[in-house]
Amino acid sequence: MHHSIKHILAAGGLGAALLAVLGCSPHRVPPLSVDDLMEDRVTLDGILLKCDQDPTKVRNPSDCENARIANERLAAQRVDPEVEKRRQADFEKAREQLRLVQEKARQEQESKVKVDGYTLPVVPVDPNTSANKADSPSAPPTSNSGGPPLAGNAPH
């Protein structure tokens, strides 16, 4: 069996091309489990919609079966309407109690005495201390009007 270099290179190239094609093929995505679908309702609804409208758009055929099983299990888990009404009534009662507590705290906060800086009494300036400040070089000059500054003449 005499093989020429051309045959060996051709076989090697064919093998490399085959490996490249197999290496580049998309990996198969495992089907979603029933538990995963029960936790993710959006995905469950999407798969059920695809299965009903166009089964060829589903990425894995077993997804349809798992989605139907998950949907049946979720339907079996639904709560009795009486229990749901009782739970809703308890929720409303707790919400009303919280609202009352918050309203009481808000009214207590509003009833506290508020201090308005514009209505506070003006403290008269002692002429002796203002004269001492006027003698110091770093103090700004003050007027000796003999009384508190008027609202229009107050420093800003």
C-alpha positions in Angstrom: 0.0 0.0 0.0 1.7 2.9 -1.3 0.2 6.3 -0.3 1.4 9.4 -1.8 1.9 12.6 0.1 -1.1 14.1 -1.7 -3.4 11.3 -0.3 -2.1 11.7 3.2 -2.5 15.5 3.1 -6.0 15.2 1.6 -7.0 12.7 4.4 -5.5 15.0 7.0 -7.4 18.0 5.6 -10.6 16.0 5.5 -10.1 15.0 9.1 -9.4 18.6 10.2 -12.5 19.8 8.4 -14.6 17.1 10.0 -13.3 18.1 13.4 -13.9 21.7 12.7 -17.5 21.0 11.7 -18.2 18.8 14.7 -16.5 21.4 17.0 -18.6 24.2 15.7 -22.0 22.5 15.9 -24.3 24.1 18.5 -24.5 22.3 21.8 -27.7 20.7 22.6 -29.6 22.6 25.3 -31.0 20.2 27.9 -34.8 20.4 28.4 -36.2 22.5 31.2 -37.3 20.5 34.2 -40.8 20.6 35.5 -39.6 22.3 38.7 -37.8 25.0 36.8 -40.9 25.7 34.7 -43.1 25.9 37.9 -40.7 28.5 39.3 -40.5 30.6 36.2 -44.0 31.3 35.1 -43.0 33.6 32.2 -41.0 30.8 30.6 -43.8 28.4 31.2 -46.3 30.6 29.5 -43.9 31.2 26.6 -43.3 27.5 26.0 -47.0 26.7 26.3 -47.8 29.5 23.8 -45.2 28.2 21.3 -46.4 24.6 21.8 -50.0 25.6 21.0 -49.2 27.9 18.1 -46.1 26.5 16.4 -44.4 23.4 17.9 -41.5 23.8 15.5 -40.4 27.0 17.3 -39.8 25.1 20.6 -36.1 24.4 21.1 -36.6 21.0 22.6 -39.7 18.7 22.0 -39.7 17.5 25.6 -40.2 21.1 26.8 -43.8 21.0 25.7 -44.5 17.9 27.7 -42.7 19.3 30.8 -44.6 22.6 30.4 -47.9 20.8 30.3 -47.0 18.8 33.4 -45.9 21.9 35.2 -49.1 23.7 34.3 -51.2 20.8 35.7 -49.2 20.8 38.9 -49.7 24.5 39.3 -53.4 24.1 38.7 -53.5 21.4 41.4 -51.7 23.7 43.9 -54.2 26.5 43.6 -55.8 27.5 46.9 -59.5 26.9 47.8 -61.5 30.1 47.2 -62.6 30.3 50.9 -59.0 30.1 52.1 -58.0 32.8 49.6 -60.9 35.0 50.8 -59.9 34.5 54.5 -56.3 35.3 53.7 -57.3 38.4 51.8 -59.5 39.6 54.7 -56.6 39.0 57.1 -54.3 41.0 54.8 -56.8 43.9 54.6 -57.2 43.9 58.4 -53.4 44.1 59.0 -53.1 46.8 56.4 -55.8 48.9 58.1 -54.1 48.4 61.5 -50.8 49.6 59.9 -52.5 52.6 58.4 -54.0 53.6 61.7 -50.7 53.3 63.5 -49.0 55.5 60.8 -51.8 58.0 60.9 -51.5 58.3 64.7 -47.8 58.8 64.4 -48.3 61.5 61.8 -50.9 63.3 63.9 -48.5 63.2 66.9 -45.7 64.6 64.8 -48.0 67.4 63.5 -49.2 68.3 67.0 -45.7 68.9 68.3 -44.9 72.6 68.7 -43.1 73.9 65.7 -40.5 76.7 66.0 -40.7 79.4 63.3 -37.5 81.4 63.1 -39.3 84.4 61.7 -41.6 84.7 64.8 -38.9 84.3 67.5 -38.4 87.4 69.7 -35.3 89.5 68.9 -32.7 89.6 71.6 -31.5 93.1 72.3 -27.8 93.8 72.0 -25.9 95.0 75.1 -24.1 98.3 74.2 -21.1 97.4 76.3 -20.3 94.2 74.5 -20.8 95.8 71.1 -18.4 98.7 72.0 -15.7 96.2 72.9 -16.2 94.4 69.6 -16.0 97.7 67.7 -12.6 98.4 69.2 -11.1 95.1 68.0 -9.6 95.4 64.5 -11.2 92.2 63.2 -14.8 93.1 64.1 -16.9 94.9 61.4 -18.2 98.3 62.2 -21.5 98.4 64.0 -24.1 101.1 64.2 -25.1 102.4 67.6 -28.7 102.9 67.0 -29.6 102.0 70.5 -32.0 99.2 69.7 -32.4 96.0 67.8 -32.0 96.2 64.0 -35.1 96.6 62.0 -36.2 93.9 59.7 -35.1 95.8 56.6 -31.7 96.7 58.1 -30.8 93.2 59.5 -27.6 91.7 58.2 -28.1 88.9 55.8 
